[in-house]
Amino acid sequence: MKNQKVILLILTMCLGLFSCSNGKSEKLPQEFIKSIELKNLGENTPKLNVHKINDGLYKVSVNVVLKEDLVQQGWATTIVPGFKGTFHWAPHLTPTDEHIISDHVFRAPALILTSGSKSITIIPDMDERNQSQNRWYMD
């Protein structure tokens, strides 16, 4: 569509002793992203860092500086769109709501939501994923 506005989010999760943010965070366009909800990881509060690469491309880093080792079954970041989509797509379709898109199928992963004039694509930062000891998944 010629007049469609598109936003691409590259999502990075940084867990460990040091933050991977540059300290400066920008705002995401509210017309595309209403909110990004972060839950604590144990007693550790995550911080969101947004870096605008250009008008339609943002790198979003979720940083958690861990003070000690932590045992946890899972952890999620929820992205709430700023518009109601009319079409969505995800790789490796899952048959029920209890299934996820695990990192072993992250060859060219993406979550895509579109409406008539807007589109959001969310992709994990595979460079960060490949350096992580933790499993990643999208749902």
Salt bridges, closest charged atoms under 4 A:
GLU31 OE1 - LYS5 NZ 3.62
ASP55 OD1 - LYS52 NZ 3.22
ASP103 OD2 - ARG129 NH2 2.57
ASP103 OD1 - ARG135 NH2 2.67
ASP125 OD2 - LYS59 NZ 2.81
